[in-house]
Amino acid sequence: MRRISGVLLIVFMLVFLVYSNGLAALYSQTEVPEDSSFLRFEFLAVESSDGTDGFVTVEARGDYFERGEGIDLYIEGNDTTAKFAVEGIYFAMGDPQIIQWVDNGDPDDVWWTNTWTIPGATMASIVNDDNNISVNFVDLFWNYDVGGPPEGSEFVTLTVEYNVVPIPGSLSLLLLGGGVIGFIGLRRRMRR
């Protein structure tokens, strides 16, 4: 019986440690650009970051690629200072980021996706100050000429993902309580 109590204690504690660490926050939003040069995403009241690396993924489709010097992506917290920036985003036909490339003299229907890593300290400074994330795309150069993607299929989807500061929830407390009960049972058995 002592072995069973000891095994239960270890199992409860391992499950508690795994559950309470590494919880991820995932925020995603899709927009259809109406302006040819600017697009803004906002996530309000987001959870605090644990300081490890985060990720931003962009999936976009439209008749805008290869115009100007590429797309610029700026991520900021509640203030207007860019804390993470990727400038001059451009992928050529055949790059692994390209899902679809239709070219009728110019890239008319380009669909792509890519993920960038946000360093842990930067991710924490973005979300922990005011618990907001603002993302701006500049120089989209959306083009509404003939030969673009089918009507209504243009979009930009932005996803931000990072680990959150673990906060013990009801399941965590239940697991911790089970571990404590197992430990008490183990101690009683050892005294006998």
Buried (B, 14 or more C-beta within 10 A) or exposed (E): EEEEBBEBBEBBBEBBEEBBEEBEBEBEEEBEBEEBBEBEBEBEEBBBBBBBBBBBBBBBBBBBBBBBEBBBBBBBBBEEEBBBEBEEBBBEEEEEBBEEBBEEEEBBBBBBBBEBEBEBEBBBBBBBEBBBBBBBBBBBBBBEEEBBBEEEEBBBBBBBBBBBEBEEEEEBEEBBEBBEBBBEBBEEBEEE
